Amino acid sequence: MSSPASGASAHGNQRFDLTAFLESRTKLVNKALDTFLPRETARPATIHQAMRYSLFAGGKRMRPALTIGAAEACGGRLADALPAACAVECLHTYSLIHDDLPAMDNDDFRRGKPTNHKVYGEGIAILAGDALLTQAFEIIAQAKARPRYSHQDMVLELARTGGSLQLIAGQVADLEAEGKKIEAEHLKYIHERKTSALLCCSVRLGGMSANCTPAQLAALTDFGYNVGLAFQIIDDILDVTQTSEQLGKTAGKDTSAQKATYPSIVGLEKSRRLAKQLTDAAFAALRIFKGRAPALEALAQYLLVREK
């Protein structure tokens, strides 16, 4: 990804230093994750080392940043948003470990490093993913209940996102589509669930942690949905336009695995136009915050212009 620029967000007048925001929030999230997870020396040490290997592999913490940005847009406290931010990152990392497995996407590199199963073997990688998924619920259970949102609401939000109707549904549909000619609508179904669902969950949990109003939650839902789809379309574009070195992961994997992508179905230029339309829709959803969501605006712009 290109370096996030400091300065005015694309759709706002106030100056916002996204680099500083990401650096400071990433430090806080990493510190909290380190506290939430068992020590890497805790028995059995191998599983805790494997969990931490992928969780601290240099990810950009975009989902936690979205969670925190949403909470701040709703006037919430950063400390109240941290459990939700950490939970979504654990859920995300579990999904990456499992997606990279030979039985799934069969990828050897993630974030420029060997994937979990290449380091620890398939058995431990599966268990590390399972453990991080479970860890996500242990963390979200420690989130502070709000007047409008109970612990149950937050746990349900995470569970439904990670379940067989959303995140897992997307991966199943993705696997079943390999080597087949599918329509754009089916690909949209995959991306809505495999990618958009977790970004949507990230901002919704951030809003919940801030006791947001129903109108604010609806706006965050629209924002997360549109940014999520745009993010995945750009991911598809980058897979066919960038090298492995630029991406930090194996380039061309989608093409070689005969995976359906937006460029392969609707073409590169239309894919770029769709990503732009979705991002514009995401910005429109933020109007309710009347300029009080600069982090979300800047993050959306960052995701749209990224190079890896």
Secondary structure, 3 states (H helix, E strand, C coil): CCCCCEEECCCCCCEEEHHHHHHHHHHHHHHHHHHHCCCCCCCCHHHHHHHHHHHCCCCCCHHHHHHHHHHHHCCCCHHHHHHHHHHHHHHHHHHHHHHCCCCCCCCCEECCEECHHHHHCHHHHHHHHHHHHHHHHHHHCCCCCCCCCCHHHHHHHHHHHHCCCCHHHHHHHHHHHCCCCCCHHHHHHHHHHHHHHHHHHHHHHHHHHCCCCHHHHHHHHHHHHHHHHHHHHHHHHHHHHCCHHHHCCCCCHHHHCCCCCHHHHHCHHHHHHHHHHHHHHHHHHHHHHCCCCHHHHHHHHHHHHCCC
